[in-house]
Amino acid sequence: MDVTVRVKPGSRKGPLVDTTPGPDGETLTVYVPQRAVDGQANTAVIELLAKHFGVARSRVEILRGHTSRTKRIRIEE
């Protein structure tokens, strides 16, 4: 399953996954306390989404948007 994720790094709300319906399906907003430095926010997003969907971290992969706040992520079930 591929999902579009909007990442909010350095958030005091996080760690949190918020679901918003959109025109292309479901869009997730992920709040993580880690800053976007040296890939720390990306690592936190992968860990949080793996926990949210109940899969191993190795089953979550960032397809596009490694340096962007909007990411396309594949989750293998």
PDB file of N, CA, C, O and CB in Angstrom:
ATOM      1  N   MET A   1       0.852  -1.168   0.000  1.00  0.00           N
ATOM      2  CA  MET A   1       0.000   0.000   0.000  1.00  0.00           C
ATOM      3  C   MET A   1       0.898   1.231   0.000  1.00  0.00           C
ATOM      4  O   MET A   1       1.851   1.316   0.775  1.00  0.00           O
ATOM      5  CB  MET A   1      -0.970  -0.002   1.223  1.00  0.00           C
ATOM      6  N   ASP A   2       0.586   2.182  -0.875  1.00  0.00           N
ATOM      7  CA  ASP A   2       1.326   3.437  -0.939  1.00  0.00           C
ATOM      8  C   ASP A   2       0.475   4.544  -0.334  1.00  0.00           C
ATOM      9  O   ASP A   2      -0.713   4.655  -0.635  1.00  0.00           O
ATOM     10  CB  ASP A   2       1.722   3.780  -2.403  1.00  0.00           C
ATOM     11  N   VAL A   3       1.080   5.360   0.514  1.00  0.00           N
ATOM     12  CA  VAL A   3       0.361   6.460   1.148  1.00  0.00           C
ATOM     13  C   VAL A   3       1.165   7.748   1.002  1.00  0.00           C
ATOM     14  O   VAL A   3       2.392   7.730   0.904  1.00  0.00           O
ATOM     15  CB  VAL A   3       0.088   6.153   2.642  1.00  0.00           C
ATOM     16  N   THR A   4       0.442   8.864   0.989  1.00  0.00           N
ATOM     17  CA  THR A   4       1.069  10.180   0.998  1.00  0.00           C
ATOM     18  C   THR A   4       1.106  10.657   2.436  1.00  0.00           C
ATOM     19  O   THR A   4       0.109  10.594   3.155  1.00  0.00           O
ATOM     20  CB  THR A   4       0.305  11.194   0.079  1.00  0.00           C
ATOM     21  N   VAL A   5       2.262  11.131   2.841  1.00  0.00           N
ATOM     22  CA  VAL A   5       2.465  11.537   4.228  1.00  0.00           C
ATOM     23  C   VAL A   5       2.977  12.973   4.253  1.00  0.00           C
ATOM     24  O   VAL A   5       3.883  13.328   3.500  1.00  0.00           O
ATOM     25  CB  VAL A   5       3.459  10.581   4.954  1.00  0.00           C
ATOM     26  N   ARG A   6       2.404  13.779   5.104  1.00  0.00           N
ATOM     27  CA  ARG A   6       2.876  15.143   5.364  1.00  0.00           C
ATOM     28  C   ARG A   6       3.577  15.091   6.716  1.00  0.00           C
ATOM     29  O   ARG A   6       2.952  14.753   7.721  1.00  0.00           O
ATOM     30  CB  ARG A   6       1.683  16.212   5.352  1.00  0.00           C
ATOM     31  N   VAL A   7       4.850  15.418   6.753  1.00  0.00           N
ATOM     32  CA  VAL A   7       5.657  15.302   7.972  1.00  0.00           C
ATOM     33  C   VAL A   7       5.814  16.667   8.622  1.00  0.00           C
ATOM     34  O   VAL A   7       6.086  17.661   7.949  1.00  0.00           O
ATOM     35  CB  VAL A   7       7.044  14.694   7.661  1.00  0.00           C
ATOM     36  N   LYS A   8       5.641  16.704   9.933  1.00  0.00           N
ATOM     37  CA  LYS A   8       5.847  17.909  10.736  1.00  0.00           C
ATOM     38  C   LYS A   8       6.996  17.629  11.710  1.00  0.00           C
ATOM     39  O   LYS A   8       6.755  17.205  12.840  1.00  0.00           O
ATOM     40  CB  LYS A   8       4.530  18.325  11.507  1.00  0.00           C
ATOM     41  N   PRO A   9       8.260  17.865  11.276  1.00  0.00           N
ATOM     42  CA  PRO A   9       9.391  17.606  12.165  1.00  0.00           C
ATOM     43  C   PRO A   9       9.496  18.673  13.255  1.00  0.00           C
ATOM     44  O   PRO A   9       9.068  19.812  13.069  1.00  0.00           O
ATOM     45  CB  PRO A   9      10.695  17.544  11.361  1.00  0.00           C
ATOM     46  N   GLY A  10      10.066  18.290  14.378  1.00  0.00           N
ATOM     47  CA  GLY A  10      10.263  19.223  15.478  1.00  0.00           C
ATOM     48  C   GLY A  10       8.969  19.623  16.161  1.00  0.00           C
ATOM     49  O   GLY A  10       8.891  20.691  16.770  1.00  0.00           O
ATOM     50  N   SER A  11       7.964  18.784  16.067  1.00  0.00           N
ATOM     51  CA  SER A  11       6.659  19.100  16.622  1.00  0.00           C
ATOM     52  C   SER A  11       6.571  18.724  18.097  1.00  0.00           C
ATOM     53  O   SER A  11       7.083  17.686  18.517  1.00  0.00           O
ATOM     54  CB  SER A  11       5.571  18.389  15.838  1.00  0.00           C
ATOM     55  N   ARG A  12       5.932  19.561  18.859  1.00  0.00           N
ATOM     56  CA  ARG A  12       5.701  19.245  20.275  1.00  0.00           C
ATOM     57  C   ARG A  12       4.508  18.317  20.444  1.00  0.00           C
ATOM     58  O   ARG A  12       4.319  17.732  21.511  1.00  0.00           O
ATOM     59  CB  ARG A  12       5.480  20.530  21.083  1.00  0.00           C
ATOM     60  N   LYS A  13       3.701  18.181  19.392  1.00  0.00           N
ATOM     61  CA  LYS A  13       2.550  17.281  19.415  1.00  0.00           C
ATOM     62  C   LYS A  13       2.960  15.814  19.365  1.00  0.00           C
ATOM     63  O   LYS A  13       2.254  14.946  19.879  1.00  0.00           O
ATOM     64  CB  LYS A  13       1.627  17.592  18.255  1.00  0.00           C
ATOM     65  N   GLY A  14       4.085  15.546  18.755  1.00  0.00           N
ATOM     66  CA  GLY A  14       4.473  14.184  18.396  1.00  0.00           C
ATOM     67  C   GLY A  14       5.008  13.361  19.522  1.00  0.00           C
ATOM     68  O   GLY A  14       5.264  13.881  20.608  1.00  0.00           O
ATOM     69  N   PRO A  15       5.179  12.101  19.293  1.00  0.00           N
ATOM     70  CA  PRO A  15       4.895  11.376  18.059  1.00  0.00           C
ATOM     71  C   PRO A  15       3.401  11.088  17.916  1.00  0.00           C
ATOM     72  O   PRO A  15       2.759  10.603  18.848  1.00  0.00           O
ATOM     73  CB  PRO A  15       5.688  10.069  18.020  1.00  0.00           C
ATOM     74  N   LEU A  16       2.858  11.396  16.734  1.00  0.00           N
ATOM     75  CA  LEU A  16       1.424  11.261  16.484  1.00  0.00           C
ATOM     76  C   LEU A  16       1.184  11.089  14.989  1.00  0.00           C
ATOM     77  O   LEU A  16       1.853  11.719  14.170  1.00  0.00           O
ATOM     78  CB  LEU A  16       0.645  12.491  17.025  1.00  0.00           C
ATOM     79  N   VAL A  17       0.214  10.222  14.632  1.00  0.00           N
ATOM     80  CA  VAL A  17      -0.211  10.053  13.244  1.00  0.00           C
ATOM     81  C   VAL A  17      -1.658  10.511  13.165  1.00  0.00           C
ATOM     82  O   VAL A  17      -2.525   9.980  13.859  1.00  0.00           O
ATOM     83  CB  VAL A  17      -0.049   8.559  12.755  1.00  0.00           C
ATOM     84  N   ASP A  18      -1.917  11.508  12.310  1.00  0.00           N
ATOM     85  CA  ASP A  18      -3.257  12.061  12.133  1.00  0.00           C
ATOM     86  C   ASP A  18      -3.728  11.725  10.720  1.00  0.00           C
ATOM     87  O   ASP A  18      -2.980  11.907   9.759  1.00  0.00           O
ATOM     88  CB  ASP A  18      -3.274  13.611  12.382  1.00  0.00           C
ATOM     89  N   THR A  19      -4.959  11.236  10.587  1.00  0.00           N
ATOM     90  CA  THR A  19      -5.504  10.827   9.293  1.00  0.00           C
ATOM     91  C   THR A  19      -6.466  11.888   8.775  1.00  0.00           C
ATOM     92  O   THR A  19      -7.348  12.351   9.499  1.00  0.00           O
ATOM     93  CB  THR A  19      -6.215   9.461   9.404  1.00  0.00           C
ATOM     94  N   THR A  20      -6.282  12.271   7.497  1.00  0.00           N
ATOM     95  CA  THR A  20      -7.148  13.250   6.856  1.00  0.00           C
ATOM     96  C   THR A  20      -7.594  12.705   5.508  1.00  0.00           C
ATOM     97  O   THR A  20      -6.745  12.329   4.699  1.00  0.00           O
ATOM     98  CB  THR A  20      -6.426  14.614   6.691  1.00  0.00           C
ATOM     99  N   PRO A  21      -8.899  12.648   5.235  1.00  0.00           N
ATOM    100  CA  PRO A  21      -9.333  12.196   3.908  1.00  0.00           C
ATOM    101  C   PRO A  21      -9.016  13.253   2.857  1.00  0.00           C
ATOM    102  O   PRO A  21      -9.144  14.450   3.114  1.00  0.00           O
ATOM    103  CB  PRO A  21     -10.846  11.879   3.907  1.00  0.00           C
ATOM    104  N   GLY A  22      -8.606  12.812   1.684  1.00  0.00           N
ATOM    105  CA  GLY A  22      -8.255  13.736   0.606  1.00  0.00           C
ATOM    106  C   GLY A  22      -8.767  13.234  -0.723  1.00  0.00           C
ATOM    107  O   GLY A  22      -9.381  12.169  -0.785  1.00  0.00           O
ATOM    108  N   PRO A  23      -8.524  13.987  -1.803  1.00  0.00           N
ATOM    109  CA  PRO A  23      -9.025  13.594  -3.120  1.00  0.00           C
ATOM    110  C   PRO A  23      -8.358  12.332  -3.669  1.00  0.00           C
ATOM    111  O   PRO A  23      -8.979  11.593  -4.433  1.00  0.00           O
ATOM    112  CB  PRO A  23      -8.827  14.726  -4.093  1.00  0.00           C
ATOM    113  N   ASP A  24      -7.118  12.078  -3.297  1.00  0.00           N
ATOM    114  CA  ASP A  24      -6.392  10.890  -3.763  1.00  0.00           C
ATOM    115  C   ASP A  24      -6.454   9.749  -2.768  1.00  0.00           C
ATOM    116  O   ASP A  24      -5.665   8.807  -2.846  1.00  0.00           O
ATOM    117  CB  ASP A  24      -4.948  11.236  -4.041  1.00  0.00           C
ATOM    118  N   GLY A  25      -7.383   9.829  -1.839  1.00  0.00           N
ATOM    119  CA  GLY A  25      -7.459   8.822  -0.791  1.00  0.00           C
ATOM    120  C   GLY A  25      -7.097   9.445   0.535  1.00  0.00           C
ATOM    121  O   GLY A  25      -7.328  10.631   0.769  1.00  0.00           O
ATOM    122  N   GLU A  26      -6.537   8.645   1.381  1.00  0.00           N
ATOM    123  CA  GLU A  26      -6.221   9.072   2.734  1.00  0.00           C
ATOM    124  C   GLU A  26      -4.842   9.714   2.788  1.00  0.00           C
ATOM    125  O   GLU A  26      -3.878   9.156   2.263  1.00  0.00           O
ATOM    126  CB  GLU A  26      -6.293   7.891   3.697  1.00  0.00           C
ATOM    127  N   THR A  27      -4.739  10.884   3.418  1.00  0.00           N
ATOM    128  CA  THR A  27      -3.462  11.538   3.636  1.00  0.00           C
ATOM    129  C   THR A  27      -3.158  11.508   5.124  1.00  0.00           C
ATOM    130  O   THR A  27      -4.012  11.826   5.953  1.00  0.00           O
ATOM    131  CB  THR A  27      -3.473  12.995   3.093  1.00  0.00           C
ATOM    132  N   LEU A  28      -1.946  11.127   5.448  1.00  0.00           N
ATOM    133  CA  LEU A  28      -1.527  11.063   6.844  1.00  0.00           C
ATOM    134  C   LEU A  28      -0.640  12.254   7.158  1.00  0.00           C
ATOM    135  O   LEU A  28       0.213  12.638   6.358  1.00  0.00           O
ATOM    136  CB  LEU A  28      -0.789   9.738   7.142  1.00  0.00           C
ATOM    137  N   THR A  29      -0.847  12.831   8.324  1.00  0.00           N
ATOM    138  CA  THR A  29       0.059  13.854   8.839  1.00  0.00           C
ATOM    139  C   THR A  29       0.778  13.228  10.025  1.00  0.00           C
ATOM    140  O   THR A  29       0.149  12.758  10.972  1.00  0.00           O
ATOM    141  CB  THR A  29      -0.710  15.183   9.250  1.00  0.00           C
ATOM    142  N   VAL A  30       2.097  13.229   9.959  1.00  0.00           N
ATOM    143  CA  VAL A  30       2.909  12.593  10.992  1.00  0.00           C
ATOM    144  C   VAL A  30       3.679  13.677  11.732  1.00  0.00           C
ATOM    145  O   VAL A  30       4.460  14.416  11.133  1.00  0.00           O
ATOM    146  CB  VAL A  30       3.881  11.533  10.381  1.00  0.00           C
ATOM    147  N   TYR A  31       3.454  13.764  13.025  1.00  0.00           N
ATOM    148  CA  TYR A  31       4.145  14.728  13.890  1.00  0.00           C
ATOM    149  C   TYR A  31       5.255  13.983  14.634  1.00  0.00           C
ATOM    150  O   TYR A  31       4.986  13.027  15.361  1.00  0.00           O
ATOM    151  CB  TYR A  31       3.144  15.419  14.902  1.00  0.00           C
ATOM    152  N   VAL A  32       6.495  14.421  14.452  1.00  0.00           N
ATOM    153  CA  VAL A  32       7.622  13.797  15.154  1.00  0.00           C
ATOM    154  C   VAL A  32       8.437  14.878  15.858  1.00  0.00           C
ATOM    155  O   VAL A  32       8.602  15.971  15.316  1.00  0.00           O
ATOM    156  CB  VAL A  32       8.519  12.986  14.165  1.00  0.00           C
ATOM    157  N   PRO A  33       8.945  14.595  17.044  1.00  0.00           N
ATOM    158  CA  PRO A  33       9.730  15.596  17.773  1.00  0.00           C
ATOM    159  C   PRO A  33      11.142  15.791  17.222  1.00  0.00           C
ATOM    160  O   PRO A  33      11.773  16.812  17.495  1.00  0.00           O
ATOM    161  CB  PRO A  33       9.818  15.207  19.220  1.00  0.00           C
ATOM    162  N   GLN A  34      11.648  14.819  16.446  1.00  0.00           N
ATOM    163  CA  GLN A  34      12.997  14.928  15.898  1.00  0.00           C
ATOM    164  C   GLN A  34      13.048  15.991  14.802  1.00  0.00           C
ATOM    165  O   GLN A  34      12.087  16.183  14.056  1.00  0.00           O
ATOM    166  CB  GLN A  34      13.466  13.569  15.347  1.00  0.00           C
ATOM    167  N   ARG A  35      14.170  16.665  14.723  1.00  0.00           N
ATOM    168  CA  ARG A  35      14.403  17.665  13.693  1.00  0.00           C
ATOM    169  C   ARG A  35      14.860  16.979  12.403  1.00  0.00           C
ATOM    170  O   ARG A  35      15.318  15.836  12.427  1.00  0.00           O
ATOM    171  CB  ARG A  35      15.453  18.703  14.164  1.00  0.00           C
ATOM    172  N   ALA A  36      14.732  17.676  11.297  1.00  0.00           N
ATOM    173  CA  ALA A  36      15.145  17.145  10.000  1.00  0.00           C
ATOM    174  C   ALA A  36      16.647  17.356   9.807  1.00  0.00           C
ATOM    175  O   ALA A  36      17.072  18.090   8.915  1.00  0.00           O
ATOM    176  CB  ALA A  36      14.347  17.818   8.851  1.00  0.00           C
ATOM    177  N   VAL A  37      17.428  16.715  10.640  1.00  0.00           N
ATOM    178  CA  VAL A  37      18.884  16.820  10.594  1.00  0.00           C
ATOM    179  C   VAL A  37      19.443  15.408  10.503  1.00  0.00           C
ATOM    180  O   VAL A  37      19.125  14.550  11.325  1.00  0.00           O
ATOM    181  CB  VAL A  37      19.452  17.581  11.848  1.00  0.00           C
ATOM    182  N   ASP A  38      20.285  15.174   9.490  1.00  0.00           N
ATOM    183  CA  ASP A  38      20.931  13.870   9.297  1.00  0.00           C
ATOM    184  C   ASP A  38      19.936  12.721   9.214  1.00  0.00           C
ATOM    185  O   ASP A  38      20.256  11.612   9.642  1.00  0.00           O
ATOM    186  CB  ASP A  38      21.901  13.607  10.421  1.00  0.00           C
ATOM    187  N   GLY A  39      18.748  12.947   8.681  1.00  0.00           N
ATOM    188  CA  GLY A  39      17.764  11.888   8.488  1.00  0.00           C
ATOM    189  C   GLY A  39      17.048  11.437   9.744  1.00  0.00           C
ATOM    190  O   GLY A  39      16.368  10.411   9.728  1.00  0.00           O
ATOM    191  N   GLN A  40      17.183  12.178  10.830  1.00  0.00           N
ATOM    192  CA  GLN A  40      16.551  11.776  12.085  1.00  0.00           C
ATOM    193  C   GLN A  40      15.029  11.776  11.979  1.00  0.00           C
ATOM    194  O   GLN A  40      14.375  10.877  12.508  1.00  0.00           O
ATOM    195  CB  GLN A  40      16.990  12.700  13.212  1.00  0.00           C
ATOM    196  N   ALA A  41      14.458  12.769  11.304  1.00  0.00           N
ATOM    197  CA  ALA A  41      13.006  12.841  11.158  1.00  0.00           C
ATOM    198  C   ALA A  41      12.504  11.697  10.279  1.00  0.00           C
ATOM    199  O   ALA A  41      11.462  11.111  10.573  1.00  0.00           O
ATOM    200  CB  ALA A  41      12.588  14.202  10.561  1.00  0.00           C
ATOM    201  N   ASN A  42      13.223  11.368   9.209  1.00  0.00           N
ATOM    202  CA  ASN A  42      12.824  10.257   8.347  1.00  0.00           C
ATOM    203  C   ASN A  42      12.823   8.936   9.108  1.00  0.00           C
ATOM    204  O   ASN A  42      11.907   8.127   8.955  1.00  0.00           O
ATOM    205  CB  ASN A  42      13.754  10.163   7.141  1.00  0.00           C
ATOM    206  N   THR A  43      13.837   8.723   9.916  1.00  0.00           N
ATOM    207  CA  THR A  43      13.909   7.507  10.729  1.00  0.00           C
ATOM    208  C   THR A  43      12.742   7.446  11.704  1.00  0.00           C
ATOM    209  O   THR A  43      12.137   6.390  11.887  1.00  0.00           O
ATOM    210  CB  THR A  43      15.242   7.444  11.493  1.00  0.00           C
ATOM    211  N   ALA A  44      12.427   8.569  12.325  1.00  0.00           N
ATOM    212  CA  ALA A  44      11.312   8.618  13.269  1.00  0.00           C
ATOM    213  C   ALA A  44       9.980   8.364  12.567  1.00  0.00           C
ATOM    214  O   ALA A  44       9.105   7.705  13.128  1.00  0.00           O
ATOM    215  CB  ALA A  44      11.280   9.972  13.981  1.00  0.00           C
ATOM    216  N   VAL A  45       9.817   8.879  11.348  1.00  0.00           N
ATOM    217  CA  VAL A  45       8.592   8.665  10.583  1.00  0.00           C
ATOM    218  C   VAL A  45       8.433   7.184  10.260  1.00  0.00           C
ATOM    219  O   VAL A  45       7.342   6.632  10.407  1.00  0.00           O
ATOM    220  CB  VAL A  45       8.603   9.504   9.287  1.00  0.00           C
ATOM    221  N   ILE A  46       9.503   6.543   9.824  1.00  0.00           N
ATOM    222  CA  ILE A  46       9.442   5.111   9.499  1.00  0.00           C
ATOM    223  C   ILE A  46       9.075   4.298  10.735  1.00  0.00           C
ATOM    224  O   ILE A  46       8.225   3.410  10.658  1.00  0.00           O
ATOM    225  CB  ILE A  46      10.792   4.625   8.924  1.00  0.00           C
ATOM    226  N   GLU A  47       9.697   4.586  11.861  1.00  0.00           N
ATOM    227  CA  GLU A  47       9.402   3.856  13.092  1.00  0.00           C
ATOM    228  C   GLU A  47       7.960   4.066  13.536  1.00  0.00           C
ATOM    229  O   GLU A  47       7.292   3.120  13.955  1.00  0.00           O
ATOM    230  CB  GLU A  47      10.355   4.287  14.202  1.00  0.00           C
ATOM    231  N   LEU A  48       7.479   5.305  13.446  1.00  0.00           N
ATOM    232  CA  LEU A  48       6.123   5.619  13.878  1.00  0.00           C
ATOM    233  C   LEU A  48       5.075   4.979  12.975  1.00  0.00           C
ATOM    234  O   LEU A  48       4.074   4.457  13.465  1.00  0.00           O
ATOM    235  CB  LEU A  48       5.923   7.120  13.916  1.00  0.00           C
ATOM    236  N   LEU A  49       5.294   5.015  11.663  1.00  0.00           N
ATOM    237  CA  LEU A  49       4.346   4.397  10.739  1.00  0.00           C
ATOM    238  C   LEU A  49       4.340   2.871  10.876  1.00  0.00           C
ATOM    239  O   LEU A  49       3.286   2.244  10.770  1.00  0.00           O
ATOM    240  CB  LEU A  49       4.681   4.792   9.299  1.00  0.00           C
ATOM    241  N   ALA A  50       5.501   2.279  11.110  1.00  0.00           N
ATOM    242  CA  ALA A  50       5.566   0.829  11.325  1.00  0.00           C
ATOM    243  C   ALA A  50       4.742   0.448  12.552  1.00  0.00           C
ATOM    244  O   ALA A  50       4.004  -0.537  12.532  1.00  0.00           O
ATOM    245  CB  ALA A  50       7.038   0.362  11.495  1.00  0.00           C
ATOM    246  N   LYS A  51       4.870   1.218  13.597  1.00  0.00           N
ATOM    247  CA  LYS A  51       4.099   0.957  14.814  1.00  0.00           C
ATOM    248  C   LYS A  51       2.607   1.190  14.568  1.00  0.00           C
ATOM    249  O   LYS A  51       1.774   0.412  15.032  1.00  0.00           O
ATOM    250  CB  LYS A  51       4.595   1.850  15.970  1.00  0.00           C
ATOM    251  N   HIS A  52       2.266   2.262  13.836  1.00  0.00           N
ATOM    252  CA  HIS A  52       0.876   2.607  13.556  1.00  0.00           C
ATOM    253  C   HIS A  52       0.175   1.515  12.750  1.00  0.00           C
ATOM    254  O   HIS A  52      -0.974   1.176  13.035  1.00  0.00           O
ATOM    255  CB  HIS A  52       0.805   3.931  12.807  1.00  0.00           C
ATOM    256  N   PHE A  53       0.863   0.957  11.739  1.00  0.00           N
ATOM    257  CA  PHE A  53       0.271  -0.064  10.885  1.00  0.00           C
ATOM    258  C   PHE A  53       0.547  -1.488  11.369  1.00  0.00           C
ATOM    259  O   PHE A  53       0.031  -2.446  10.793  1.00  0.00           O
ATOM    260  CB  PHE A  53       0.781   0.096   9.484  1.00  0.00           C
ATOM    261  N   GLY A  54       1.349  -1.633  12.411  1.00  0.00           N
ATOM    262  CA  GLY A  54       1.616  -2.954  12.986  1.00  0.00           C
ATOM    263  C   GLY A  54       2.481  -3.834  12.103  1.00  0.00           C
ATOM    264  O   GLY A  54       2.249  -5.040  12.008  1.00  0.00           O
ATOM    265  N   VAL A  55       3.484  -3.238  11.452  1.00  0.00           N
ATOM    266  CA  VAL A  55       4.415  -3.994  10.620  1.00  0.00           C
ATOM    267  C   VAL A  55       5.838  -3.715  11.088  1.00  0.00           C
ATOM    268  O   VAL A  55       6.078  -2.807  11.884  1.00  0.00           O
ATOM    269  CB  VAL A  55       4.246  -3.631   9.115  1.00  0.00           C
ATOM    270  N   ALA A  56       6.777  -4.510  10.581  1.00  0.00           N
ATOM    271  CA  ALA A  56       8.185  -4.299  10.917  1.00  0.00           C
ATOM    272  C   ALA A  56       8.706  -3.048  10.209  1.00  0.00           C
ATOM    273  O   ALA A  56       8.203  -2.674   9.150  1.00  0.00           O
ATOM    274  CB  ALA A  56       9.035  -5.539  10.528  1.00  0.00           C
ATOM    275  N   ARG A  57       9.707  -2.411  10.792  1.00  0.00           N
ATOM    276  CA  ARG A  57      10.294  -1.200  10.187  1.00  0.00           C
ATOM    277  C   ARG A  57      10.848  -1.480   8.801  1.00  0.00           C
ATOM    278  O   ARG A  57      10.847  -0.594   7.946  1.00  0.00           O
ATOM    279  CB  ARG A  57      11.405  -0.640  11.079  1.00  0.00           C
ATOM    280  N   SER A  58      11.320  -2.698   8.563  1.00  0.00           N
ATOM    281  CA  SER A  58      11.876  -3.051   7.256  1.00  0.00           C
ATOM    282  C   SER A  58      10.803  -3.101   6.172  1.00  0.00           C
ATOM    283  O   SER A  58      11.136  -3.128   4.988  1.00  0.00           O
ATOM    284  CB  SER A  58      12.586  -4.394   7.336  1.00  0.00           C
ATOM    285  N   ARG A  59       9.526  -3.114   6.546  1.00  0.00           N
ATOM    286  CA  ARG A  59       8.420  -3.153   5.590  1.00  0.00           C
ATOM    287  C   ARG A  59       7.939  -1.749   5.197  1.00  0.00           C
ATOM    288  O   ARG A  59       7.032  -1.612   4.376  1.00  0.00           O
ATOM    289  CB  ARG A  59       7.260  -3.950   6.175  1.00  0.00           C
ATOM    290  N   VAL A  60       8.542  -0.716   5.778  1.00  0.00           N
ATOM    291  CA  VAL A  60       8.174   0.672   5.482  1.00  0.00           C
ATOM    292  C   VAL A  60       9.328   1.321   4.725  1.00  0.00           C
ATOM    293  O   VAL A  60      10.472   1.294   5.179  1.00  0.00           O
ATOM    294  CB  VAL A  60       7.841   1.472   6.797  1.00  0.00           C
ATOM    295  N   GLU A  61       9.018   1.910   3.556  1.00  0.00           N
ATOM    296  CA  GLU A  61      10.057   2.476   2.702  1.00  0.00           C
ATOM    297  C   GLU A  61       9.599   3.828   2.153  1.00  0.00           C
ATOM    298  O   GLU A  61       8.463   3.973   1.702  1.00  0.00           O
ATOM    299  CB  GLU A  61      10.403   1.507   1.542  1.00  0.00           C
ATOM    300  N   ILE A  62      10.492   4.807   2.199  1.00  0.00           N
ATOM    301  CA  ILE A  62      10.214   6.116   1.598  1.00  0.00           C
ATOM    302  C   ILE A  62      10.526   6.017   0.111  1.00  0.00           C
ATOM    303  O   ILE A  62      11.670   5.776  -0.274  1.00  0.00           O
ATOM    304  CB  ILE A  62      11.056   7.261   2.283  1.00  0.00           C
ATOM    305  N   LEU A  63       9.511   6.204  -0.720  1.00  0.00           N
ATOM    306  CA  LEU A  63       9.691   6.133  -2.168  1.00  0.00           C
ATOM    307  C   LEU A  63      10.166   7.458  -2.742  1.00  0.00           C
ATOM    308  O   LEU A  63      11.111   7.498  -3.530  1.00  0.00           O
ATOM    309  CB  LEU A  63       8.394   5.716  -2.839  1.00  0.00           C
ATOM    310  N   ARG A  64       9.503   8.549  -2.342  1.00  0.00           N
ATOM    311  CA  ARG A  64       9.834   9.890  -2.838  1.00  0.00           C
ATOM    312  C   ARG A  64       9.751  10.878  -1.688  1.00  0.00           C
ATOM    313  O   ARG A  64       8.979  10.692  -0.747  1.00  0.00           O
ATOM    314  CB  ARG A  64       8.883  10.316  -3.996  1.00  0.00           C
ATOM    315  N   GLY A  65      10.558  11.933  -1.774  1.00  0.00           N
ATOM    316  CA  GLY A  65      10.473  13.006  -0.801  1.00  0.00           C
ATOM    317  C   GLY A  65      11.386  12.869   0.391  1.00  0.00           C
ATOM    318  O   GLY A  65      11.032  13.277   1.497  1.00  0.00           O
ATOM    319  N   HIS A  66      12.561  12.297   0.182  1.00  0.00           N
ATOM    320  CA  HIS A  66      13.503  12.127   1.298  1.00  0.00           C
ATOM    321  C   HIS A  66      13.866  13.458   1.954  1.00  0.00           C
ATOM    322  O   HIS A  66      14.111  13.504   3.159  1.00  0.00           O
ATOM    323  CB  HIS A  66      14.772  11.435   0.810  1.00  0.00           C
ATOM    324  N   THR A  67      13.904  14.544   1.170  1.00  0.00           N
ATOM    325  CA  THR A  67      14.263  15.851   1.726  1.00  0.00           C
ATOM    326  C   THR A  67      13.073  16.799   1.768  1.00  0.00           C
ATOM    327  O   THR A  67      13.241  17.992   2.024  1.00  0.00           O
ATOM    328  CB  THR A  67      15.386  16.475   0.915  1.00  0.00           C
ATOM    329  N   SER A  68      11.896  16.292   1.523  1.00  0.00           N
ATOM    330  CA  SER A  68      10.693  17.111   1.501  1.00  0.00           C
ATOM    331  C   SER A  68       9.794  16.760   2.686  1.00  0.00           C
ATOM    332  O   SER A  68       9.923  15.685   3.272  1.00  0.00           O
ATOM    333  CB  SER A  68       9.934  16.923   0.173  1.00  0.00           C
ATOM    334  N   ARG A  69       8.896  17.660   3.032  1.00  0.00           N
ATOM    335  CA  ARG A  69       7.934  17.363   4.095  1.00  0.00           C
ATOM    336  C   ARG A  69       6.800  16.481   3.602  1.00  0.00           C
ATOM    337  O   ARG A  69       6.160  15.787   4.391  1.00  0.00           O
ATOM    338  CB  ARG A  69       7.370  18.649   4.667  1.00  0.00           C
ATOM    339  N   THR A  70       6.548  16.506   2.292  1.00  0.00           N
ATOM    340  CA  THR A  70       5.546  15.628   1.707  1.00  0.00           C
ATOM    341  C   THR A  70       6.258  14.418   1.133  1.00  0.00           C
ATOM    342  O   THR A  70       7.138  14.555   0.283  1.00  0.00           O
ATOM    343  CB  THR A  70       4.709  16.361   0.613  1.00  0.00           C
ATOM    344  N   LYS A  71       5.883  13.242   1.592  1.00  0.00           N
ATOM    345  CA  LYS A  71       6.573  12.016   1.205  1.00  0.00           C
ATOM    346  C   LYS A  71       5.581  10.994   0.671  1.00  0.00           C
ATOM    347  O   LYS A  71       4.411  10.986   1.055  1.00  0.00           O
ATOM    348  CB  LYS A  71       7.350  11.434   2.395  1.00  0.00           C
ATOM    349  N   ARG A  72       6.053  10.144  -0.208  1.00  0.00           N
ATOM    350  CA  ARG A  72       5.285   9.006  -0.688  1.00  0.00           C
ATOM    351  C   ARG A  72       5.941   7.788  -0.067  1.00  0.00           C
ATOM    352  O   ARG A  72       7.132   7.547  -0.259  1.00  0.00           O
ATOM    353  CB  ARG A  72       5.248   8.923  -2.278  1.00  0.00           C
ATOM    354  N   ILE A  73       5.154   7.018   0.684  1.00  0.00           N
ATOM    355  CA  ILE A  73       5.702   5.915   1.455  1.00  0.00           C
ATOM    356  C   ILE A  73       4.984   4.621   1.088  1.00  0.00           C
ATOM    357  O   ILE A  73       3.761   4.594   0.948  1.00  0.00           O
ATOM    358  CB  ILE A  73       5.583   6.194   2.968  1.00  0.00           C
ATOM    359  N   ARG A  74       5.756   3.551   0.933  1.00  0.00           N
ATOM    360  CA  ARG A  74       5.203   2.217   0.672  1.00  0.00           C
ATOM    361  C   ARG A  74       5.258   1.403   1.957  1.00  0.00           C
ATOM    362  O   ARG A  74       6.285   1.327   2.631  1.00  0.00           O
ATOM    363  CB  ARG A  74       5.981   1.494  -0.476  1.00  0.00           C
ATOM    364  N   ILE A  75       4.116   0.795   2.270  1.00  0.00           N
ATOM    365  CA  ILE A  75       4.023  -0.070   3.451  1.00  0.00           C
ATOM    366  C   ILE A  75       3.620  -1.446   2.958  1.00  0.00           C
ATOM    367  O   ILE A  75       2.522  -1.628   2.433  1.00  0.00           O
ATOM    368  CB  ILE A  75       2.994   0.487   4.517  1.00  0.00           C
ATOM    369  N   GLU A  76       4.506  -2.412   3.126  1.00  0.00           N
ATOM    370  CA  GLU A  76       4.239  -3.786   2.706  1.00  0.00           C
ATOM    371  C   GLU A  76       3.619  -4.535   3.878  1.00  0.00           C
ATOM    372  O   GLU A  76       4.163  -4.563   4.982  1.00  0.00           O
ATOM    373  CB  GLU A  76       5.544  -4.497   2.214  1.00  0.00           C
ATOM    374  N   GLU A  77       2.479  -5.133   3.611  1.00  0.00           N
ATOM    375  CA  GLU A  77       1.784  -5.857   4.694  1.00  0.00           C
ATOM    376  C   GLU A  77       2.050  -7.333   4.621  1.00  0.00           C
ATOM    377  O   GLU A  77       1.548  -8.093   5.449  1.00  0.00           O
ATOM    378  CB  GLU A  77       0.282  -5.608   4.638  1.00  0.00           C
TER     379      GLU A  77
END
